[in-house]
Amino acid sequence: MTTINFRANFIPGYYNLVGTGTPKNPVTGSFTITSLNPNTSVTAGANITLHNINVSLSNTGVFFKDTEGGLLEVFAIPPGKFSTGTFGVSTSFDAFFIKIREFKTKPTFKELQYSDQSQTSTFGSTDGSVNQIGRQVLDLFRETVARFLQNFRL
């Protein structure tokens, strides 16, 4: 199980904007993936849960795609509004997606886009951060065990 916290910053002049709305700044939230197998197809929401995302996501399905190259893509898009391989946000519904590079080794924020139907707008940011909770705990455990074993070598 892995939990990712994320933050996307929307700096005036540096975000894509379709429509006349103003983006929420920052967009924050997290998600937990309970089972992750590298694949290039979309996995439906049984293994992923969104937490405290501060943009509207009415009537969305949650999907993710984990490629062998280490790019993780998480989508919250209304069912029936996408086809495999074509993901995006639209001014006609509330949705979001986030892309994270090097997910398995050193997660790095790549991009977040979201749409706000009430503003008839879409927003995108490449300025942000991610924090992988499960990996921090695991790394701390490994370091502690390694120090313990060094102290007790014969």
C-alpha positions as MATLAB code, in Angstrom:
seq = 'MTTINFRANFIPGYYNLVGTGTPKNPVTGSFTITSLNPNTSVTAGANITLHNINVSLSNTGVFFKDTEGGLLEVFAIPPGKFSTGTFGVSTSFDAFFIKIREFKTKPTFKELQYSDQSQTSTFGSTDGSVNQIGRQVLDLFRETVARFLQNFRL';
ca = [
       0.000    0.000    0.000;
       1.309    3.430   -0.960;
      -0.104    6.849   -0.154;
       0.875    9.895   -2.176;
       0.291   13.472   -1.030;
       0.422   16.078   -3.770;
       0.370   19.820   -4.267;
       0.065   21.701   -7.568;
       0.787   25.427   -7.664;
      -0.960   27.722  -10.120;
       1.191   30.779  -10.711;
      -0.414   33.490  -12.894;
       0.938   33.290  -16.420;
       2.264   29.733  -15.947;
      -0.874   27.622  -16.191;
      -2.842   26.522  -19.211;
      -6.282   27.982  -19.089;
      -9.318   27.229  -21.191;
     -12.187   29.512  -20.246;
     -12.239   32.573  -18.028;
     -12.097   31.020  -14.565;
      -9.497   31.372  -11.850;
      -7.725   28.212  -10.647;
      -7.749   27.041   -7.059;
      -4.256   27.658   -5.736;
      -2.869   25.325   -4.606;
      -4.648   22.110   -5.549;
      -3.881   19.546   -2.845;
      -4.909   16.052   -1.883;
      -3.745   12.479   -1.668;
      -4.515    8.999   -2.885;
      -3.757    5.485   -1.720;
      -2.984    2.596   -4.061;
      -3.328   -0.808   -2.425;
      -2.082   -2.939   -5.302;
       0.247   -1.794   -8.045;
       1.270   -3.887  -11.009;
       3.141   -2.267  -13.898;
       0.984   -2.198  -16.985;
       0.049    0.061  -19.815;
      -3.679   -0.431  -19.475;
      -6.057    1.388  -17.209;
      -6.944   -0.152  -13.854;
     -10.329    0.784  -12.392;
     -10.796    2.095   -8.876;
     -10.790   -1.110   -6.813;
      -7.131   -0.572   -5.878;
      -7.105    3.226   -5.471;
      -8.812    5.684   -3.141;
      -8.747    9.488   -3.345;
      -8.487   11.540   -0.147;
      -9.233   15.221    0.529;
      -8.775   16.586   -2.986;
      -9.780   20.232   -2.866;
     -11.400   20.528   -6.310;
     -14.863   19.350   -7.390;
     -14.981   15.748   -8.587;
     -18.670   15.056   -8.869;
     -19.718   11.623  -10.164;
     -16.225   10.464  -11.051;
     -14.631    7.096  -11.485;
     -11.020    6.726  -10.385;
      -8.483    5.059  -12.650;
      -4.737    4.722  -12.748;
      -2.087    3.615  -15.177;
       1.363    2.523  -14.047;
       3.887    2.046  -16.825;
       7.058   -0.008  -16.632;
       8.983    3.229  -17.223;
       7.866    4.477  -13.817;
       5.244    7.044  -14.872;
       2.119    6.872  -12.736;
      -1.046    8.534  -14.022;
      -4.119    8.900  -11.786;
      -7.440   10.079  -13.240;
     -10.753   11.061  -11.664;
     -13.055   11.347  -14.660;
     -16.791   10.722  -15.017;
     -17.530    7.233  -16.335;
     -18.020    7.213  -20.082;
     -16.046   10.426  -20.628;
     -12.803    8.844  -21.747;
     -11.513    6.048  -23.888;
      -8.420    3.980  -23.155;
      -5.336    5.913  -24.134;
      -7.133    9.268  -24.418;
      -7.336   11.103  -21.128;
      -7.954   14.720  -20.421;
     -10.127   17.246  -18.739;
     -12.969   19.152  -20.345;
     -14.979   22.251  -19.552;
     -18.138   20.121  -19.732;
     -17.437   18.085  -16.553;
     -15.459   18.181  -13.275;
     -12.359   15.993  -13.400;
      -8.634   15.869  -12.707;
      -5.510   13.910  -13.493;
      -2.007   13.878  -12.094;
       1.188   12.441  -13.557;
       4.129   11.408  -11.383;
       7.554   10.466  -12.794;
       9.874    7.817  -11.322;
       7.069    6.577   -9.123;
       8.881    3.448   -7.922;
      12.234    5.045   -7.086;
      11.969    8.789   -6.460;
       8.466   10.146   -7.102;
       8.579   13.510   -8.877;
       5.646   15.745   -9.769;
       5.186   16.039  -13.537;
       1.775   17.567  -14.190;
      -1.721   18.105  -12.827;
      -4.772   19.199  -14.797;
      -8.293   19.736  -13.608;
     -11.537   21.088  -14.939;
     -14.179   23.158  -13.190;
     -17.527   22.871  -14.926;
     -19.003   25.742  -12.874;
     -16.346   28.080  -14.325;
     -16.374   26.409  -17.778;
     -12.590   26.257  -17.430;
      -9.664   23.847  -17.394;
      -6.363   24.434  -15.628;
      -2.941   22.801  -15.784;
       0.251   23.061  -13.778;
       3.746   21.617  -14.051;
       4.793   23.289  -10.770;
       4.162   21.054   -7.799;
       5.389   18.371   -5.451;
       4.600   14.838   -4.329;
       5.388   12.970   -1.145;
       5.189    9.180   -0.960;
       4.188    8.241    2.599;
       4.633    4.454    2.330;
       8.147    4.807    0.939;
       9.260    7.107    3.781;
       8.183    4.603    6.413;
       9.784    1.708    4.530;
      13.059    3.611    4.033;
      13.194    4.515    7.738;
      12.578    0.864    8.671;
      15.347   -0.324    6.329;
      17.800    2.231    7.741;
      16.957    1.217   11.315;
      17.425   -2.490   10.549;
      20.728   -1.812    8.748;
      22.075    0.156   11.757;
      20.909   -2.569   14.124;
      22.656   -5.267   12.094;
      25.882   -3.237   11.881;
      26.010   -3.022   15.683;
      25.644   -6.794   16.100;
      27.997   -8.158   13.474;
      30.436  -10.768   14.690;
];
